[in-house]
């Protein structure tokens, strides 16, 4: 017997047209400390180091934040710029088809969950504006403290780590998988574990590797404008 209905969405390039992380770094730097923009070439070099597997994805995010936002930033000063960034995402970086599907899932009685590798720090304001019920995201070590540190707490919410975090959230919410019906949406093959976990997986505007996997597995493809 199905007791719970969950609709789990990835965010970047699934709900949005483009990634939000670099935009977040630039937006905050421009408004809080414009001089940090001269450090942006270092961000590019760090991304190259990640591609070459010299640093982990998690370390990449920590170093980029330290460069562009600061290693230790007072939350009260940061949050107005986080809120204005959420407004910018809402105004310029949302797929209308994704917004319509979110509304449909809500109408169908699904609990809306945003599960993303992006930082909870700026994901929650975006999720709140979109009407999501819960957020599963990458956390800062200082998530509930006065200062935001450029340090990740626990796992980066990515790939198999994202699925572990989804399962941990369900356990905390006392949601038994055998009593849940799950729809899941993502654009990227790194979310294959989450899609396989779902009852109805959707490859949403998939890049080539996910499109190929979706065709092999018989997953539904949707292409949202």
Helices and strands as residue ranges (DSSP letters): E 4-9, H 21-32, G 34-39, H 40-51, H 57-68, E 72-74, H 75-92, H 96-107, E 111-119, H 120-130, E 134-140, E 147-149, E 152-153, H 160-172, G 177-179, E 180-186, G 189-191, H 192-197, E 200-204, H 208-217, E 220-222
